[in-house]
Amino acid sequence: MGVIYDGSTSGGLAEIKTGSSSLESSYQLRLQTYGSVVNPEAGPLTIYTSRPVNPTFQNYLTRWGVDVKPLPTLPPH
């Protein structure tokens, strides 16, 4: 599995996707989803994004246990 996740959280693996276009199915995201399914010890995948998610792709992610959340906001300094 030739992918690297952006990071991990206490609950599993994390991927960050920024931009404004719709988040669509990509080979990278499907491979990361597969990796989180076949390696349950790593935990589930969460995608943090500012992008709207294509409804068909959202159904795919939900079916395989991938959570999609908004990007966390940073506190002002």
Contact map, one row per residue, 1 for C-alpha under 8 A:
11100000000000000000000000000010001000000000000000000000000000000000000000000
11110000000000000000000000000000000000000000000000000000000000000000000000000
11111000000000000000000000010011000000000000000000000000000000000000000000000
01111100000000000000000000000000000000000000000000000000000000000000000000000
00111111000011100000000000000001000000000000000000000000000000000000000000000
00011111000001110000000000000000000000000000000000000000000000000000000000000
00001111100011100000000000000000000000000000000000000000000000000000000000000
00001111111111000000000000000000000000000000000000000000000000000000000000000
00000011111111000000000000000000000000000000000000000000000000000000000000000
00000001111100000000000000000000000000000000000000000000000000000000000000000
00000001111110000000000000000000000000000011000000000000000000000000000000000
00000001111111000000000000000000000000000111110000000000000000000000000000000
00001011101111100000000000000000000100000111110000000000000000000000000000000
00001111100111110000000000000000000000000000111100000000000000000000000000000
00001110000011111000000000000000000000000000111100000000000000000000000000000
00000100000001111100000000000000000000000000001110000000000000000000001000000
00000000000000111110000000000000000000000000001111100000000000000000000000000
00000000000000011111000000000000000000000000000011100000000000000000000000000
00000000000000001111100000000000000000000000000001100000000000000000000000000
00000000000000000111110000000000000000000000000001110000000000000000000000000
00000000000000000011111000000000000000000000000000110000000000000000000000000
00000000000000000001111100000000000000000000000000111100000000000000000000000
00000000000000000000111110000000000000000000000000111100000000000000000000000
00000000000000000000011111000000000000000000000000001100100000000000000000000
00000000000000000000001111101100000000000000000000000000100000000000000000000
00000000000000000000000111111100000000000000000000000000000000000000000000000
00000000000000000000000011111110000000000000000000000000000000000000000000000
00100000000000000000000001111111000000000000000000000000000000000000000000000
00000000000000000000000011111111100000000000000000000000000000000000000000000
00000000000000000000000011111111110000000000000000000000000000000000000000000
10100000000000000000000000111111111000000000000000000000000000000000000000000
00101000000000000000000000011111111100000000100000000000000000000000000000000
00000000000000000000000000001111111110000000100000000000000010010100000000000
00000000000000000000000000000111111111000000000000000000000000000000000000000
10000000000000000000000000000011111111100000000000000000000000000000000000000
00000000000010000000000000000001111111110111100000000000000000000000000000000
00000000000000000000000000000000111111110001000000000000000000010000000000000
00000000000000000000000000000000011111110000000000000000000000000000000000000
00000000000000000000000000000000001111111110000000000000000000000000000000000
00000000000000000000000000000000000111111111000000000000000000000000000000000
00000000000000000000000000000000000000111110000000000000000000000000000000000
00000000000110000000000000000000000100111111000000000000000000000000000000000
00000000001110000000000000000000000100111111100000000000000000000000000000000
00000000001110000000000000000000000110010111110000000000000000001110000000000
00000000000111100000000000000001100100000011111000000000000000001110000000000
00000000000111100000000000000000000000000001111100000000000000000111100000000
00000000000001111000000000000000000000000000111110000000000000000111100000000
00000000000001111000000000000000000000000000011111000000000000000001111100000
00000000000000011100000000000000000000000000001111110000000000000001111000000
00000000000000001111000000000000000000000000000111110000000000000000011000000
00000000000000001111111000000000000000000000000011111000000000000000000000000
00000000000000000001111000000000000000000000000011111100000000000000000000000
00000000000000000000011100000000000000000000000000111110110000000000000000000
00000000000000000000011100000000000000000000000000011111110000000000000000000
00000000000000000000000000000000000000000000000000001111111000000000000000000
00000000000000000000000000000000000000000000000000000111111100000000000000000
00000000000000000000000110000000000000000000000000001111111110000000000000000
00000000000000000000000000000000000000000000000000001111111111000000000000000
00000000000000000000000000000000000000000000000000000011111111100000000000000
00000000000000000000000000000000000000000000000000000001111111110000000000000
00000000000000000000000000000000100000000000000000000000111111111110000000000
00000000000000000000000000000000000000000000000000000000011111111110000000000
00000000000000000000000000000000000000000000000000000000001111111100000000000
00000000000000000000000000000000100010000000000000000000000111111100000000000
00000000000000000000000000000000000000000001100000000000000011111110000000000
00000000000000000000000000000000100000000001111000000000000011111111000000000
00000000000000000000000000000000000000000001111000000000000011001111100000000
00000000000000000000000000000000000000000000011110000000000000000111110000000
00000000000000000000000000000000000000000000011110000000000000000011111000000
00000000000000000000000000000000000000000000000111000000000000000001111100000
00000000000000010000000000000000000000000000000111000000000000000000111110000
00000000000000000000000000000000000000000000000100000000000000000000011111000
00000000000000000000000000000000000000000000000000000000000000000000001111100
00000000000000000000000000000000000000000000000000000000000000000000000111110
00000000000000000000000000000000000000000000000000000000000000000000000011111
00000000000000000000000000000000000000000000000000000000000000000000000001111
00000000000000000000000000000000000000000000000000000000000000000000000000111
